[in-house]
């Protein structure tokens, strides 16, 4: 039971870490002045702690719906009353898929609109096109890719889970190889993002190496590094977002 609770708490923390990254990019692009004024390591540490504490609270229901069978010596699901099960199914669907997806899509849409306005502002003067726009567009593309992978990985599993709680799917289906494959696909989403970031950007690979070597020599955020890395080559290019 404790293992099941820890598993889904960790997964939930991973989901809302993605949401936090999306919000971070939203404030950095749409409200850059306020972002630079308030963003610091202390705030990041607070947000990370809040994500983990919140995830522990959100998943506490698992401790109440699972029990240990003295017959088989394993953790088993204790079926709640029908009305509670429906509410719980909707609750999990919202916090694991609907709410995170909505937040990430809203913030990224706002970023796209902000970049469109900046592109229009510099459209008449190619020499004044900001290299920051190019960097932000690259980061936006990466973030949208992460969101798309998240939706692909989580949607099938959450549809199955809510259908089970609504009584559309029988309990035996959850033990089928197909249902377990969908759950494995959802959980694997937590492993995909670090790989995606490191494959797409050299700065992330260097940051990971510094982390394991404990020889970090810089305090500059990696997203800012991405901006600086393309400045020499593209400082005079214009962006047109179709």
C-alpha positions, 0 to 999 in steps of 0.5 A: 500500500505504501509503495503504491502511494509513493509511486503515484505521489512521485508521478503526480509530482512529475506532472506538476513539475511540467506545469511549473516549467510551463508557468516559468516560461509563461512569466519569463516570456510574457512578463520578463521584467517582473520575472527577472525581478522575482525569479531566484533559487529561493523561489524555485526551492519553495515551488519544488517543496510545494509541488511535493507536499501538494502531491502527497496530499492529493494522493492520500486517498490511495491510503484509504482505498487500499488495504493488505489482504491477510490471505494473499499477503498483498495490497488489494484495492478496497472498492468504495461505495458507488457514489464515492468511486465516481467522484474519485474517478473524476477527481483523479482524471482532473488532477492528473490530466484535465487540469495540468493539460489545461494549464500548460495549453493556456500558458503556451498559447499566451506565449505564442500570442506574445511572440506573435506581437514581438514578431510583428513589432520587428517585422519592418526592421530586420536589423532590430530582430531580437535574438531572444525571440529566436531562443524563446521560440526554440524553448517554446517548441521544446515545451510544446513537444513535452506537453504533446508527449505528456498528453499522448502518454497519459490520456489512454490510461486516464480514460481507462481509469475514469471508465472503470470508476464510472462502471463502464469497464469491469475491474478485471480489465484493470488486471489485463496486459493491455491496461497494465501497458497503458499504465506503464506508458503513463508512468514512462512519461516521467522518464522521457522528459529528462532524455528529451531535454538532454538530447535537444540541447547541449546546455542541458547535457552539460548541466547534467554532467555538472550535477553528477560531478558536483562541479557546477561553475555557473548560476545562469539558468539553462534557458538563458544559456539557450538564448546566449548560445544562438546570439552570435549566429542569429542576432540579425535574423527576423522571426515570422511565426505563421 
